[in-house]
Amino acid sequence: MELVVKTSLPIEGVQHGIVANLDESRAQEKDKSAEIYQRGFDDGLRIGKEESSKIRERLISVIQDVLEEKQSILSSAQVVILKLASMIAKKIIYKEIDTDSDIILKVVKEALSGISDKVIMLKVSPGDIDLVKGNREEWNTLLNQSSNFEIVADKKIEKGGCLIDTSSHEIDASIQSKLKKIDEILDLTTEPND
C-alpha cells in the first residue's frame, strides 16, 4: 500500500515557507541570545561594581588602620628615643664632670652671677670644695666683696653642681635639678596629642 498525500501547495512553496520560518526562528533566537547576553553582561557588571566597591571600602579601612598603627608606632618610638637620648646625655654629662674639674667653676660662676644679697652660702660637693675655695677671690670680685660669703661642702650635692642660699632665695644649680628640668621638657614634648 502506498500512501499518497495530496497537497495543493507546491513543494517548493512549502520548502520556502519552512526555510523562512527557520530563518525567522533563528533571528528570534539570535535576538533572544543577544538580549540574554546583554542582561547577563549588565548583571555581571553591576555585581562586579558592587564587589569592587566593597573591596575598595575594606582596602580604605585597612589603609586607615595601618596609618593609625604607623602613627602609634612612631609616637612610641619617639618616646623611647627621647628617653634613650636623655640617658645617654646623662652618662656623657657625668663622665665630663668626672674628667673636667673646671666644670664646677663654670657652674658656680653662672649661679653667682647677678646675686646682690649680702649673706650668701655656697654649697658644693665634698669632691669640689677645694677647687671652689681655691677661686674665692674670683667669687668675691663677682659678688662685689660680699661681707658674708661662705663656701661649705654638702654630701647631698653631686660633683659638678652647687646650691646657693641667700637671705632672700635659694638657687639650685645642681646637676640633678638641671637634668630633671631636661626630663620635664622631654616629658612635655612626648605627651600624646588627644
C-alpha positions in Angstrom: 0.0 0.0 0.0 1.2 3.3 -0.9 0.4 6.4 0.8 -0.1 9.4 -1.3 -0.6 12.8 0.2 -2.2 15.3 -1.9 -1.5 18.9 -1.2 -2.5 22.0 -3.0 0.8 23.7 -2.2 3.7 23.1 -4.4 6.7 21.5 -2.7 8.8 24.5 -3.5 6.4 26.8 -1.7 6.5 24.5 1.4 10.2 24.4 1.4 10.4 28.1 1.1 8.0 28.6 4.0 9.9 26.1 6.2 13.2 27.9 5.4 11.5 31.3 6.1 10.1 30.0 9.4 13.5 28.6 10.2 15.3 31.9 9.4 12.8 33.8 11.4 13.1 31.4 14.3 16.9 31.7 14.1 16.7 35.5 14.1 14.4 35.4 17.1 16.8 33.0 18.8 19.7 35.3 17.9 17.8 38.4 19.3 16.9 36.4 22.4 20.5 35.3 22.8 21.7 38.8 22.4 19.2 40.0 25.0 20.1 37.2 27.5 23.8 38.0 26.9 23.3 41.8 27.5 21.2 41.1 30.6 24.0 38.7 31.9 26.7 41.3 31.0 24.8 44.1 32.8 24.1 41.9 35.8 27.8 40.8 35.9 28.9 44.4 35.6 26.6 45.6 38.4 27.7 42.7 40.7 31.3 43.4 39.8 30.9 47.1 40.7 29.2 46.2 44.0 32.0 43.8 44.9 34.6 46.3 43.7 33.1 48.9 45.9 33.1 46.6 48.9 36.7 45.7 48.3 37.6 49.3 48.0 35.9 50.2 51.2 37.7 47.3 53.0 41.0 48.4 51.5 40.5 52.0 52.6 39.7 50.8 56.1 42.8 48.6 56.2 44.9 51.5 54.9 43.5 53.8 57.7 44.2 51.1 60.3 47.8 50.8 59.0 48.3 54.5 59.1 47.0 54.8 62.6 49.2 51.9 63.7 52.2 53.6 62.0 51.5 56.8 63.9 51.2 54.9 67.1 54.5 53.1 66.5 56.2 56.4 65.6 54.9 58.1 68.7 56.0 55.2 70.9 59.4 55.1 69.1 59.8 58.9 69.7 59.2 58.5 73.4 61.7 55.6 73.6 64.3 57.5 71.5 63.9 60.6 73.7 64.3 58.6 76.9 67.4 56.8 75.4 68.8 60.2 74.4 68.3 61.5 77.9 70.0 58.5 79.4 73.0 58.9 77.0 73.2 62.6 77.7 73.3 62.0 81.5 76.1 59.5 81.1 78.0 61.9 79.0 77.5 64.8 81.4 78.6 62.7 84.4 81.6 61.4 82.5 82.5 65.0 81.5 82.1 66.2 85.1 84.5 63.4 86.3 87.1 64.3 83.7 86.8 68.1 83.7 87.2 69.6 87.1 86.7 73.1 85.8 83.0 72.5 85.1 82.2 73.3 88.8 83.9 76.7 88.4 81.7 77.5 85.4 78.6 76.3 87.2 79.4 78.4 90.3 80.2 81.5 88.3 76.9 81.2 86.4 75.0 80.6 89.6 76.6 83.5 91.5 76.1 86.0 88.6 73.6 88.6 89.4 73.3 87.9 93.1 73.2 91.1 95.2 72.4 89.7 98.6 74.9 90.3 101.4 74.6 86.9 103.1 75.5 84.1 100.8 76.2 80.4 101.4 77.6 78.4 98.5 77.2 74.6 99.0 79.2 72.2 96.8 80.1 68.6 96.7 82.9 67.5 99.0 84.8 66.5 95.9 84.7 70.1 94.6 85.2 72.0 97.8 89.0 72.6 97.5 88.8 73.7 93.9 85.9 76.1 94.6 87.6 77.5 97.7 90.8 78.0 95.7 88.9 80.5 93.5 87.4 82.5 96.4 89.0 85.8 95.1 87.1 85.4 91.8 83.9 84.8 93.7 84.4 87.8 95.9 85.0 90.0 92.8 81.9 88.6 91.2 79.9 89.4 94.3 81.4 92.8 94.9 83.1 91.8 98.1 80.0 90.5 99.8 80.5 90.8 103.6 79.3 87.4 104.5 80.2 84.8 101.8 80.7 81.2 103.0 81.6 78.1 101.0 80.7 74.7 102.5 80.7 71.1 101.5 77.4 69.3 101.3 77.2 65.5 100.8 73.8 65.9 99.2 75.2 67.8 96.3 76.7 65.7 93.4 80.1 66.6 91.9 79.8 69.4 89.3 76.8 71.1 90.9 76.1 73.7 93.6 73.3 75.1 95.8 73.3 78.8 96.9 71.3 80.0 99.9 70.9 83.7 100.3 68.9 85.8 102.7 66.1 86.2 100.0 66.1 83.0 98.0 67.8 79.7 97.0 69.4 78.9 93.7 69.6 75.2 92.8 72.4 74.8 90.2 72.8 71.1 90.9 73.3 68.6 88.1 70.3 66.7 89.3 68.0 69.7 89.0 69.3 70.6 85.6 68.8 67.0 84.4 65.3 67.0 86.0 64.4 70.1 84.0 65.5 68.5 80.8 63.5 65.4 81.6 60.4 67.6 82.3 60.8 69.3 79.0 61.2 66.0 77.2 58.1 64.7 79.0 56.1 67.7 77.8 57.2 67.1 74.2 56.2 63.4 74.3 52.7 63.7 75.8 50.2 62.3 73.3 48.0 64.8 71.5 44.4 63.9 72.2 
